[in-house]
Amino acid sequence: MNAVTSSGTGPGPDILDAMRLTADPEPAAGFAASAHRILADLVRGGAPLGWVDPPSADEVAELVDRVLRAARSGDGALRAAYAGSRLVGLGYWLRYARPTNRQHADLEKLAVAPEAHGQGIGRSLTSALVEDARDAGIEVLTLDARADNTRALGLYRSLGFGEYGRLPDFVAMGGRRYDKVFYMLDFRGSGQQTQQAPHPQ
Protein backbone atom coordinates (compact mmCIF):
# COMPACT_ATOMS: atom_id res chain seq x y z
CA MET A 1 0.00 0.00 0.00
CA ASN A 2 0.97 3.62 -0.44
CA ALA A 3 3.32 4.90 2.23
CA VAL A 4 1.50 8.25 2.57
CA THR A 5 -0.32 8.31 5.91
CA SER A 6 -2.49 10.63 7.92
CA SER A 7 -0.89 13.56 9.70
CA GLY A 8 -2.11 12.59 13.17
CA THR A 9 0.11 11.67 16.10
CA GLY A 10 -0.37 7.94 15.69
CA PRO A 11 -0.33 5.67 12.67
CA GLY A 12 -2.92 6.84 10.19
CA PRO A 13 -4.73 5.27 7.28
CA ASP A 14 -2.95 4.30 4.09
CA ILE A 15 -3.51 6.84 1.30
CA LEU A 16 -3.51 4.90 -1.98
CA ASP A 17 -3.21 6.42 -5.42
CA ALA A 18 -5.09 5.01 -8.42
CA MET A 19 -2.19 2.78 -9.47
CA ARG A 20 -1.86 1.21 -6.03
CA LEU A 21 -5.60 0.87 -5.67
CA THR A 22 -6.09 -1.00 -8.93
CA ALA A 23 -2.92 -3.09 -8.51
CA ASP A 24 -4.25 -4.70 -5.32
CA PRO A 25 -7.26 -6.91 -6.18
CA GLU A 26 -8.75 -6.81 -2.68
CA PRO A 27 -9.41 -3.05 -2.30
CA ALA A 28 -10.01 -2.61 -6.02
CA ALA A 29 -12.86 -5.13 -6.07
CA GLY A 30 -14.96 -3.35 -3.48
CA PHE A 31 -13.89 0.25 -4.00
CA ALA A 32 -16.96 1.49 -5.93
CA ALA A 33 -19.36 -0.06 -3.42
CA SER A 34 -17.43 1.39 -0.47
CA ALA A 35 -17.25 4.79 -2.16
CA HIS A 36 -21.01 4.66 -2.69
CA ARG A 37 -21.56 3.92 1.01
CA ILE A 38 -19.49 6.93 2.06
CA LEU A 39 -20.95 9.36 -0.49
CA ALA A 40 -24.56 8.27 0.09
CA ASP A 41 -24.18 8.52 3.88
CA LEU A 42 -22.65 11.99 3.63
CA VAL A 43 -25.30 13.32 1.24
CA ARG A 44 -28.03 11.81 3.42
CA GLY A 45 -26.58 13.84 6.29
CA GLY A 46 -26.61 17.07 4.27
CA ALA A 47 -22.98 17.17 3.13
CA PRO A 48 -22.36 19.60 0.22
CA LEU A 49 -21.13 17.13 -2.40
CA GLY A 50 -23.26 18.25 -5.34
CA TRP A 51 -26.18 15.87 -4.88
CA VAL A 52 -29.58 16.72 -3.43
CA ASP A 53 -30.43 13.04 -2.85
CA PRO A 54 -27.97 10.20 -2.19
CA PRO A 55 -26.45 8.97 -5.47
CA SER A 56 -27.25 5.47 -6.69
CA ALA A 57 -24.67 2.69 -6.65
CA ASP A 58 -24.60 2.69 -10.47
CA GLU A 59 -23.99 6.45 -10.57
CA VAL A 60 -21.02 6.17 -8.20
CA ALA A 61 -19.64 3.15 -10.09
CA GLU A 62 -19.77 5.15 -13.32
CA LEU A 63 -18.04 8.09 -11.61
CA VAL A 64 -15.29 5.85 -10.21
CA ASP A 65 -14.71 4.29 -13.61
CA ARG A 66 -14.44 7.73 -15.24
CA VAL A 67 -11.96 8.99 -12.64
CA LEU A 68 -9.81 5.84 -12.85
CA ARG A 69 -9.67 6.14 -16.64
CA ALA A 70 -8.64 9.78 -16.30
CA ALA A 71 -5.94 8.88 -13.78
CA ARG A 72 -4.52 6.20 -16.07
CA SER A 73 -4.32 8.67 -18.97
CA GLY A 74 -2.74 11.48 -16.92
CA ASP A 75 -5.94 13.53 -16.92
CA GLY A 76 -6.72 13.11 -13.24
CA ALA A 77 -5.70 11.74 -9.88
CA LEU A 78 -7.56 9.64 -7.32
CA ARG A 79 -6.65 9.08 -3.69
CA ALA A 80 -8.32 6.58 -1.35
CA ALA A 81 -7.80 6.37 2.42
CA TYR A 82 -7.93 2.92 4.02
CA ALA A 83 -7.95 2.04 7.71
CA GLY A 84 -6.98 -1.60 7.42
CA SER A 85 -9.27 -3.00 4.75
CA ARG A 86 -11.98 -0.36 5.25
CA LEU A 87 -12.30 2.64 2.93
CA VAL A 88 -12.65 5.77 5.08
CA GLY A 89 -12.18 8.56 2.52
CA LEU A 90 -11.57 9.47 -1.09
CA GLY A 91 -10.89 12.45 -3.29
CA TYR A 92 -9.97 13.26 -6.86
CA TRP A 93 -9.12 15.98 -9.34
CA LEU A 94 -9.60 16.08 -13.10
CA ARG A 95 -8.00 18.18 -15.80
CA TYR A 96 -10.26 20.72 -17.46
CA ALA A 97 -11.71 19.28 -20.67
CA ARG A 98 -11.40 22.46 -22.75
CA PRO A 99 -8.11 22.25 -24.73
CA THR A 100 -7.05 25.79 -23.80
CA ASN A 101 -7.49 25.00 -20.08
CA ARG A 102 -5.95 21.52 -19.89
CA GLN A 103 -2.86 22.79 -18.07
CA HIS A 104 -5.18 23.28 -15.07
CA ALA A 105 -7.27 20.89 -12.97
CA ASP A 106 -10.25 21.00 -10.63
CA LEU A 107 -10.44 19.25 -7.27
CA GLU A 108 -13.97 17.97 -7.72
CA LYS A 109 -14.75 15.87 -4.65
CA LEU A 110 -13.27 15.13 -1.24
CA ALA A 111 -15.20 12.87 1.12
CA VAL A 112 -14.42 11.32 4.49
CA ALA A 113 -16.68 8.72 6.12
CA PRO A 114 -18.70 10.23 8.99
CA GLU A 115 -17.22 7.80 11.52
CA ALA A 116 -13.68 8.89 10.54
CA HIS A 117 -14.11 12.67 10.88
CA GLY A 118 -11.61 14.51 13.04
CA GLN A 119 -8.71 12.16 12.32
CA GLY A 120 -6.84 14.29 9.77
CA ILE A 121 -7.92 12.12 6.84
CA GLY A 122 -9.26 15.05 4.81
CA ARG A 123 -5.96 16.87 5.22
CA SER A 124 -3.96 13.79 4.20
CA LEU A 125 -6.10 13.21 1.12
CA THR A 126 -5.97 16.85 0.04
CA SER A 127 -2.22 17.10 0.62
CA ALA A 128 -1.63 13.98 -1.48
CA LEU A 129 -3.85 15.30 -4.28
CA VAL A 130 -2.01 18.64 -4.23
CA GLU A 131 1.32 16.83 -4.60
CA ASP A 132 -0.12 14.70 -7.40
CA ALA A 133 -1.14 17.89 -9.21
CA ARG A 134 2.27 19.42 -8.70
CA ASP A 135 3.99 16.27 -9.99
CA ALA A 136 1.68 16.16 -13.03
CA GLY A 137 2.67 19.69 -14.04
CA ILE A 138 -0.70 21.23 -13.22
CA GLU A 139 -0.39 25.02 -13.21
CA VAL A 140 -3.50 25.97 -11.22
CA LEU A 141 -5.57 23.61 -9.07
CA THR A 142 -9.07 24.96 -8.45
CA LEU A 143 -12.05 23.92 -6.36
CA ASP A 144 -15.42 25.28 -5.35
CA ALA A 145 -17.33 24.82 -2.12
CA ARG A 146 -20.50 25.91 -0.39
CA ALA A 147 -19.79 28.95 1.76
CA ASP A 148 -21.16 27.37 4.93
CA ASN A 149 -18.67 24.49 4.67
CA THR A 150 -16.32 26.37 6.97
CA ARG A 151 -14.22 23.39 8.09
CA ALA A 152 -13.37 22.42 4.53
CA LEU A 153 -12.62 26.02 3.56
CA GLY A 154 -10.33 26.36 6.57
CA LEU A 155 -8.50 23.19 5.54
CA TYR A 156 -8.02 24.45 1.98
CA ARG A 157 -6.71 27.82 3.18
CA SER A 158 -4.24 26.08 5.50
CA LEU A 159 -2.87 24.18 2.48
CA GLY A 160 -2.29 27.35 0.46
CA PHE A 161 -5.54 27.76 -1.46
CA GLY A 162 -6.89 31.29 -1.78
CA GLU A 163 -10.33 32.59 -2.67
CA TYR A 164 -10.64 34.15 -6.11
CA GLY A 165 -14.37 34.74 -6.28
CA ARG A 166 -17.86 33.78 -5.19
CA LEU A 167 -21.39 33.66 -6.54
CA PRO A 168 -23.93 34.95 -4.00
CA ASP A 169 -26.95 32.70 -3.25
CA PHE A 170 -25.92 30.37 -6.06
CA VAL A 171 -26.49 26.98 -4.39
CA ALA A 172 -30.04 25.90 -3.57
CA MET A 173 -30.35 23.20 -0.91
CA GLY A 174 -33.29 22.32 1.31
CA GLY A 175 -35.11 25.57 0.61
CA ARG A 176 -32.05 27.65 1.53
CA ARG A 177 -29.50 29.50 -0.56
CA TYR A 178 -25.71 29.56 -0.13
CA ASP A 179 -22.82 31.36 -1.75
CA LYS A 180 -20.59 29.28 -4.02
CA VAL A 181 -16.94 30.01 -3.18
CA PHE A 182 -14.05 29.49 -5.62
CA TYR A 183 -10.53 28.65 -4.40
CA MET A 184 -7.27 28.18 -6.29
CA LEU A 185 -3.73 26.99 -5.65
CA ASP A 186 -1.32 28.45 -8.20
CA PHE A 187 1.84 26.39 -8.75
CA ARG A 188 3.30 28.77 -11.33
CA GLY A 189 6.49 30.37 -10.11
CA SER A 190 6.86 27.82 -7.30
CA GLY A 191 9.83 26.12 -8.92
CA GLN A 192 7.99 23.29 -10.62
CA GLN A 193 8.76 22.43 -14.21
CA THR A 194 5.62 22.69 -16.31
CA GLN A 195 4.98 19.51 -18.28
CA GLN A 196 3.09 19.19 -21.55
CA ALA A 197 -0.54 18.28 -20.88
CA PRO A 198 -1.75 15.15 -22.69
CA HIS A 199 -3.82 15.75 -25.81
CA PRO A 200 -7.58 15.23 -25.50
CA GLN A 201 -8.67 11.70 -26.26
N, C-alpha and C positions, 0 to 999 in steps of 0.2 A: 504494500500500500504506500501511498504518497507520504513522504516524511513530514510534510507541512502539518503542524498541529495547532490547536487553539492556543490563544495567548494567556490563558489562565495560569494560576500558580502550580497546578498539578498537571498530570498528563491529560491532554485534550483529545478530541476526536481526530481521526485521520481525515485529511482534506484531499480527496482524490481529484485528479483532472480527468478529462474525457478518455485519454489513452489508458490510464490506469483502471478506470471504471470498466471499460469494455474489454480489457485484457483479462480481467478476473471474472470467470463465469458466474460465480456465486452472487456478488452484488449486481452484476449486469443484468442477470435474469429477472430480478425483482425490483429494479430501479424505478421503472415507470409506475408500478403499482404503489411503491412506497412514496414516490413523489406526489402521486394523486392523493394519498392519505394526508400528507402534510398540507398541500395546497387547499384541499377541500375543507379540512379542519380550520385552517386559518381564515378562509373566506367566510365560512359559517360563523366564525367569531367576529366578523366585521373587519378583517385585515384589508388594507388598501392594495390589492394585488391586481386590480383591473377587471375583476369579475363581480357582478352583482349577486349571482347565485353560485354555489360550489360547482366547479367544472366537472364534467363527466370523466370517467376513466379513459374513454376513447380520445377525448380532447387532449388530455394530459399526455397520453401515449404518443399522439401525433406531434405535440409540441416537443417532447423529448427526442423523438426521431429527427425532427427538423434541426434542433440544436446540436445533436450529435453529428449530423451530416455537415453542418456548418463548421463545427470544431475540427472535423477530419480534413476539411478543405482549406482551413486557415481563415475562415470567415467568422469564427466565433470561438468562445471558450466556455466550458462548463466546469463547475466545481461542485463536488458532493461531499458532505460531512458525515462520517460514520462513527458512531460510538459502538465499538465492537462490530456486530453484523447489522446494526440498526441504523437506517438513514435518519439523520436528525436535522439536515439542512441542505439547501442547494441554491445555486445562483448561476447566472450566465450573462454574457454579453454577446451581441451580434454586430458585425459590420453593417454600416448603412448600405442599403441596396443601390441607391443612386450612384452611378459611376463617378460623378464628380465629388462624392462624399465618402468614398470607400476607404479613405485613409483614416476615417474616424469610426467609432463604435459606440453603441448605446448599451448601458447596463440595464437590462430589461426587467429582470426579476431577481429578488433575493428573498429567501423564505427559510425560516427556522421553525422547527416543530414546537408547538406551544409548551410541551413538557421540558424543552431544552433551552428556554429563554433564560437570559441572565448568565450564561456560561461563556460568553465571548465568541460564540460560534459565528454570529453575524460579522463580527470584526475579522475573524480568521478567513471566512469566505470572501469578504470584500477585498481584503488585503491580497489574497491569492489571485483574485480576478484582476486587480489593478496591476500586479506584477505580470500576469499573462498578457495584458494589453500592452504594457511597456515592452515586453519581450517580442511581441508580434509587430512592433513598429507602429502601433496606433498613435496618432498625433493628439487627438482629443477624445477622452472618454466622457460621455454624457449620461445623465439619468434624469428622470422626473419622478416626483413624489407628491403625495397629498400633503398639504401644508400642516395638517394636524398630526402628521406622523413625526412628532418631534424627536423621538428616540433615534429613528433612522436618520433624520436630517443631522442630528448631532454627531452620529457615527460618521456620516459622509464628510462633514466639515473637519472632523478630527483626522481624517485620512487625506486631507488636502483639497477636497472638492469645494468649489465656491459657487454661490448662486449667480446666475446670469440673467434671470428673468422669471416672471410668474404671470399666470393668467387668472385674474380674480373670478371667483365663483364658477370655475370651469368644470369641476367634478360634481356630478349629482349622485348622491348615495343616501338611501333611506329618507328621502324627503328633505335632505339638507344639501347645502352647497359648500364646496371647499375650493380654495385656491390650488392651482397646479403649479408646483415650484420646479424650476429647471436648474440643475447643477452640472458643473463640468470640472474635469481634471485635465489640465493642459500639459502634455509631456514635451511640447516643443521648447527647445532651449534648455532642457534639463540634462543634456549630455547624451541622450539616446541617439542612436543612428537610425534614421528613418528608413524602413524597408519598403520595397515595392509591394503594394497591395495586389493580391491575386485578381485576375480578370474575372468579371462576372461569368457564371456558368451559363 
